[in-house]
């Protein structure tokens, strides 16, 4: 690499990377399909990021019976899983099955990628699934307001054909 | 050192007829003041640029909520690019310090931008990938400018990333570790410098320790790592690696002896767990053999005492009372640091003597602590302990001075 001009390429690559972060977010709007799920949030604080509300969804805890695959795969820590969702009569998307590898699904079903961990519940064993959308950033000091009404909310999540997803809005039910 | 001081010192040499005043002039003129002055006045613009950066960032942070996402993106890009641009300009002009620190600010802004954009776009980090991307420009500038600042930044980013990864996700980032080995390791391999190599070795050791903690392995694996590091020091060719590996490896071994002494002489020995023997013992054997062969290869068979700290006495807890094993470790530490001191005195090696003094004082301190803590009134305990250490230190330092009077090996 040319020593005198090399730094320009490096700077351009960094700019492109930042643009890519923004672009991947906006592109979900254009290509994604919007689904509705139920929530239940809380509000801690983290050092690296600013203020945000931690969300929990109805689809975050799943009965172990819906796991399609070897149970031993879940023994060590968390692992990535593919969650197949389908719409119920009320218009909410609920978990149909959870797979260790990407399954083929029909057009009405949606696949969300997440990380699952097995937890031992009181009555039955469950899967705790993180979808990477558990943090909803809000302006400083407005998180509590959202938190109070957030036990009962509808989260609208946009899912792109290539699997990335984001929350487009939160609305009181 | 400046010219004034040099002339003052040199005057004495002229008076003692070691050099002539003409020679003094020529010596002094070799060390021009200009570079030193540059160093001091050079710091001012650096401070100025840092203040400006803080100003911009705090302005953005306080008005962050009102700025629309796309404007935030462009603002961050403009700020980052201008840091790099200005940095390059100053480096071209020959103002290396200012240019380098501006480039450094550019890298910091890049990382801050990723974090701020992640927040804007509700992205959640799932691993330490952020720190990997953040490190990449630092790697580029490190190999281009070979400046120490980038080296330090890379170490901070790697260790910081691993700590973040551990705290948030309770996992170890292999990618970050690999990046560290390739970039920082490659750098010290290509451009061996003592301090940098020591930092690299420390960085590797810290990450191995974090890995062992995250994976919930037996801590004794770290002991094995220390031993392996020490042994690697015997086998590598490059002198800088030899010394750092030897030092850090020995320190880990000594730290373990210290820890064994404390745990074994206290009550909670029942929790003392040995690692999986089928895997641990063969590896230990291999390393012991390699170490002995390495010693022999270097023709330093006499220095076999250095291996004393790595002898796995902790296996004796199966056969003997753990209190006795603990006390054995105290004896081992005494003997080890004593040998280290004696060796340093014989070689007139300043750093070895200093290392030995520190180790020896540490051993004395814990020996005294455990022996006297229970039956002495606390005020007398601390008073006597302080006086004891003071006298011991004075004695050792005097001995060091006497031995090093005729020069001695500085390294």
Interface residues (C-beta under 8 A of the other chain):
Chain A: X3 X6 X7 X10 X11 X14 X15 X17 X18 X19 X21 X22 X25 X48 X49 X50 X52 X77 X115 X132 X133 X134 X135 X136 X137 X139 X140 X166 X167
Chain B: X65 X69 X70 X73 X76 X77 X80 X81 X84 X85 X88 X106 X110 X113 X114 X115 X117 X118 X119 X120 X121 X122 X123 X124 X125 X126 X133 X137 X140 X144 X164 X170 X171
